[in-house]
């Protein structure tokens, strides 16, 4: 027992020593990036998939749990692969050119996005739309910061909110097929299911009756 414990301590010391070596920092950062991508993807997707599955999907409990597990795994895997690819390409470019420049970031992320998120599926679609909205806000702020567009005299957010909600409800009402399925489900629940009821049970307690009354 003592010999085994000593071996474990020796391995831990060797691992910690290796982690402190600056020469291996880039490679180790790629590995930890993979780890963080996997963990973060699972943390983000699991609660979202849990809520959306039990709110809007039909099927047995086993089928629902399987769906949640598959969505969580896909998000976790893709994010892990992307971080691994991005950081690996970033390190390779920096090593080849001798320094890091802004274009390295853009190119590495473009390649990673193409390879990992290029498949048009529900998980990737949600991630890209999540990023796109934040990119638009970020670019708008950057344009003001750099002086490309003047600083608004009033907060433009109320106008943005009005246009976003006006557009999305118009699309939902008249061009529903253009919206992502989960958004369609959410809006159906909010704006269409609230138009239908039979008695107090499906007016206040349940969204829809499950019996044959």
Secondary structure, 3 states (H helix, E strand, C coil): CHHHHHHHHHHHHHHHHHHCCHHHHHHHHHHHHHHHHHHHHHHHHHHHHHHHHHHHCCCCHHHHHHHHHHHHHHHHHHHHHHHHHHHHHHHHHHHHHCCCCHHHHHHHHHHHHHHHHCCCCHHHHHHHHHHHHHHHHHHHHHHHHHCCCCCCCCCCHHHHHHHHHHHHHHHHHHCHHHCCHHHHHHHHHHHHHHHCCCCCHHHHHCCCCCCCC
